[in-house]
Each structure stands twice: as C-alpha cells, then as structure tokens.
Amino acid sequence: MCGVVMGTFDGRRGWILRLAVHPQHRRRGIATRLVAELEVRLRRIGCPRVNLLVLPDNAAGLAFWQRLGYLPCPDVLCTKPLV
C-alpha cells in the first residue's frame, strides 16, 4: 500500500480524518487523487461540506490543502485529555 485517506460523514458535514502517502511514493499526485476520490464519494451521499484539521506548524500540509481549495477557518478547536 502506498497511500490511504480516511473520511467520515456525520449527516451534516464530512471530515477528512487521515491522509498519508508512503515517503517513497510522495510527489506523484497520489494524495491529490485520494482526496478527489473521497470528495466524489462524499458528494454521492449528499455531503455539502468537508472539514479537516492541520497543525499550525505544518506549513507544507497547509499549502497542500490550500492548493486543493481548502481554506483556513477561524473555528475554535476544543480538546480534553482523557489520561
């Protein structure tokens, strides 16, 4: 396996939970094609919007998502440690 994308739809919006491409297979358009296929599948089930999270120090990741049309939003991320 060279790449994986995991997404979900909660009935209101879609989420891209994970996108990864093996380092030896990067820069070949695999991630872009995986995201495109996930978007097709989400549209097919009536998903109107897709969200994802990018860590603030991940400049390359943010640039990738922006190239695909994903824009940063001023949402508030809430977290709670369960340890």
ZAZA-527480 format. One record per residue (C-alpha): residue in three letters; x, z, y. Coordinates in nm, 2 decimals. Layout:
residues N
R	resn	xx	zz	yy
R	ALA	X	Z	Y;
...
//
This chain:
residues 83
R	resn	xx	zz	yy
R	MET	0.00	0.00	0.00;
R	CYS	0.14	-0.09	0.34;
R	GLY	-0.14	0.04	0.57;
R	VAL	-0.45	0.25	0.60;
R	VAL	-0.73	0.31	0.85;
R	MET	-0.99	0.58	0.81;
R	GLY	-1.31	0.59	1.02;
R	THR	-1.65	0.75	1.02;
R	PHE	-1.98	0.71	1.19;
R	ASP	-2.20	1.02	1.26;
R	GLY	-2.51	0.83	1.36;
R	ARG	-2.42	0.84	1.73;
R	ARG	-2.06	0.72	1.76;
R	GLY	-1.77	0.61	1.54;
R	TRP	-1.44	0.78	1.51;
R	ILE	-1.10	0.64	1.41;
R	LEU	-0.95	0.93	1.22;
R	ARG	-0.63	0.79	1.10;
R	LEU	-0.43	0.47	1.13;
R	ALA	-0.09	0.43	0.96;
R	VAL	0.14	0.15	0.86;
R	HIS	0.44	0.19	0.64;
R	PRO	0.76	0.17	0.86;
R	GLN	0.89	-0.13	0.66;
R	HIS	0.57	-0.32	0.74;
R	ARG	0.52	-0.25	1.11;
R	ARG	0.52	-0.51	1.39;
R	ARG	0.34	-0.76	1.17;
R	GLY	-0.02	-0.72	1.30;
R	ILE	-0.13	-0.50	1.01;
R	ALA	-0.26	-0.22	1.23;
R	THR	-0.45	-0.46	1.45;
R	ARG	-0.62	-0.62	1.16;
R	LEU	-0.71	-0.29	1.00;
R	VAL	-0.87	-0.17	1.33;
R	ALA	-1.05	-0.51	1.36;
R	GLU	-1.20	-0.47	1.01;
R	LEU	-1.31	-0.12	1.08;
R	GLU	-1.48	-0.23	1.40;
R	VAL	-1.66	-0.50	1.21;
R	ARG	-1.79	-0.25	0.96;
R	LEU	-1.89	0.00	1.22;
R	ARG	-2.08	-0.27	1.42;
R	ARG	-2.25	-0.37	1.09;
R	ILE	-2.40	-0.02	1.05;
R	GLY	-2.51	0.00	1.42;
R	CYS	-2.23	0.19	1.57;
R	PRO	-2.23	0.15	1.95;
R	ARG	-1.90	0.31	2.04;
R	VAL	-1.58	0.42	1.88;
R	ASN	-1.36	0.71	1.98;
R	LEU	-1.01	0.83	1.88;
R	LEU	-0.76	1.08	1.98;
R	VAL	-0.40	1.01	2.09;
R	LEU	-0.15	1.28	2.15;
R	PRO	-0.03	1.29	2.52;
R	ASP	0.33	1.23	2.43;
R	ASN	0.26	0.93	2.21;
R	ALA	0.33	0.65	2.47;
R	ALA	0.36	0.38	2.21;
R	GLY	0.04	0.48	2.04;
R	LEU	-0.15	0.49	2.37;
R	ALA	-0.01	0.14	2.46;
R	PHE	-0.12	0.01	2.12;
R	TRP	-0.48	0.13	2.16;
R	GLN	-0.50	0.01	2.52;
R	ARG	-0.39	-0.34	2.40;
R	LEU	-0.69	-0.33	2.17;
R	GLY	-0.93	-0.24	2.46;
R	TYR	-0.94	0.14	2.40;
R	LEU	-0.93	0.32	2.73;
R	PRO	-0.84	0.69	2.80;
R	CYS	-1.13	0.91	2.90;
R	PRO	-1.14	1.24	3.08;
R	ASP	-1.30	1.42	2.78;
R	VAL	-1.22	1.78	2.71;
R	LEU	-1.06	1.84	2.37;
R	CYS	-1.15	2.18	2.23;
R	THR	-0.97	2.33	1.94;
R	LYS	-0.98	2.65	1.74;
R	PRO	-0.71	2.77	1.50;
R	LEU	-0.85	2.88	1.17;
R	VAL	-0.54	3.05	1.04;
//
